[in-house]
Amino acid sequence: MKNNKVKIGYKEYEIVKKEEIIEVKGDYYGKTETDEEVITIANKFSQKVQNQTFLHELLHCIASKYDLAVNQDEHTIELLSVGLYEAILDNPHIFTMKDI
Ligand SMILES: [Zn+2]
């Protein structure tokens, strides 16, 4: 897997960084095109904002894969991605423990 791609099920999303994100209601930091298999992230923001945006778009990809209704619910996707990112930042040891 190339490091500018992320595999979600049978789809391989290309991750593209751009200064500005145009269009998409409620999404100014990133967007996901599930048919085209492209995730675009606005790179004019800090690295942490870009990381959180990536998780937000990743949740859209997963919700799309399972056809979950939450995919249309920007507020819930945003809260879940912020919560997930905060948990990752606050608990870096969880991914390095051998037993889990
Ligand atoms: Zn969104």
Residues whose N, C-alpha, C, O or C-beta is under 5 A from the ligand:
A	BS01	ZN	D27 E74
